[in-house]
C-alpha cells in the first residue's frame, strides 16, 4: 500500500487516505447560502475517493466575504444547508471540512470572471476592515478595527466553529492565509498597529492565537482543528518561514492539530518562485521544526509526485486543487497509477467490473 493511500489520524479524525481536496472558492452562493452548483461540485469530489473534502472559505460575518457571492456560516440557516455536504460525504466514507474565514481588506470584490475589482458601497458592496488603514493594491482604504471590533470578530469565529460542528463537519480550518484578515494581522506589510495587536511578532500573532484557543474550546477532541497559513509573503521584510515555524509552535500549544501550508497573497509585489510542489519545503520545515503535522499544497499534480512528497514522513498529507478540478476522481486514478486499488462508489462500480 502506498503512503498516499494509507490511513492518517489527525486529532480525533481518521482519514481513509492522504489525498485531500483543497478549499476552492466558487463565488456562487446567494446571501451566503450554497446552491445547486456546490452540491454538484462537492459531490463529484466526494464520489471520487478523496480522504478529505474541504469546503471553500465561508465567511464568519457578512463583511468578511471576498465577494457578495461567497459562502457564509454566520447564520444557522447557512449551517443547515452546509450540513448536506458532510451528510453525503460520510455515506461515502469521506471526511468533510470547512474553512472559516474573514477577507479583511480584500473583501467586497467582484468574482474573478467579473474582473475582481472592488465593489463600491453604491454597487452593493461594503466598507472593508483590516488591522490598519492600509489598502491592498487597487482597493480602497479599509477601516482599522478597534479593540471592541476585534472582540466581536473573535466571537464571530467561535460562533462559526460552533455552527460547523453542529453541521457535523469533521474538520474546522481557520483561514489565516492569502492576504485575508488573520494573515493581515500576522504580516508587517499590512499590520501597522501600535497596540497589543501590532508591532512585535508576539503582538501580531496574538489574534490568531486567541482565536485558535477559543475555537479549540468548541471543537471537540473527536474532531480536528486545522489552520491554513501563508508560510511566506515572498516579500523582503514581510512574513517568512521562520515566523511560520514559531507561529506553528504556538498553534500546537493551543490545540491546533495540523497546519495547512500555503503562501503569498499579502501584496502584488510578491515574487513567488513557482514550480511543481513549490510550497512543499514550507510544510516539511514546519513539521520538522515545530513538531506539528502539516499538509502540502500547490502544483501537486501526479500520483508519483504526491507519493514522493509523503514517503519520508516529513509531510502528513497533500491537498490538491486544480488537478481535482480537472479530474474529480483523481484519487481513484492516482491509486491505480501507484498499483493500489480504492473502490468506486457502488453506483459506478458495476461499470468497471468485467462481465461475461
C-alpha positions, 0 to 999 in steps of 0.5 A: 500500500502506498503512503498516499493511500494509507490511513492518517489520524489527525486529532480525533479524525481518521482519514481513509487516505492522504489525498485531500481536496483543497478549499476552492472558492466558487463565488456562487452562493446567494446571501451566503447560502450554497446552491445547486452548483456546490452540491454538484461540485462537492459531490463529484469530489466526494464520489471520487475517493478523496480522504478529505473534502474541504469546503471553500472559505465561508465567511464568519460575518457578512463583511468578511466575504471576498465577494457578495457571492461567497459562502457564509456560516454566520447564520444557522440557516447557512449551517443547515444547508452546509450540513448536506455536504458532510451528510453525503460525504460520510455515506461515502466514507469521506471526511468533510471540512470547512474553512472559516474565514474573514477577507479583511481588506480584500473583501467586497470584490467582484468574482474573478470572471467579473474582473475582481475589482472592488465593489463600491458601497453604491454597487452593493458592496461594503466598507472593508476592515483590516488591522490598519488603514492600509489598502491592498493594491487597487482597493480602497482604504479599509477601516482599522478595527478597534479593540471592541471590533476585534472582540466581536470578530473573535466571537464571530469565529467561535460562533462559526466553529460552533455552527460547523460542528453542529453541521457535523463537519469533521474538520474546522480550518481557520483561514489565516492565509492569502492576504485575508484578515488573520494573515493581515494581522500576522504580516508587517506589510499590512499590520501597522498597529501600535497596540497589543495587536501590532508591532512585535511578532508576539503582538501580531500573532496574538489574534490568531492565537486567541482565536485558535484557543477559543475555537479549540474550546468548541471543537471537540477532541473527536474532531480536528482543528486545522489552520491554513497559513501563508508560510511566506509573503515572498516579500523582503521584510514581510512574513517568512518561514521562520515566523511560520515555524514559531507561529506553528509552535504556538498553534500546537500549544493551543490545540491546533492539530495540523497546519495547512501550508500555503503562501503569498497573497499579502501584496502584488509585489510578491515574487513567488518562485513557482514550480511543481510542489513549490510550497512543499519545503514550507510544510516539511520545515514546519513539521520538522521544526515545530513538531506539528503535522502539516499538509502540502499544497500547490502544483501537486499534480501526479500520483508519483509526485504526491507519493514522493512528497509523503514517503519520508514522513516529513509531510502528513498529507497533500491537498490538491486543487486544480488537478481535482478540478480537472479530474474529480476522481483523481484519487481513484486514478492516482491509486491505480497509477501507484498499483493500489486499488480504492473502490468506486462508489457502488453506483459506478462500480458495476461499470468497471467490473468485467462481465461475461 
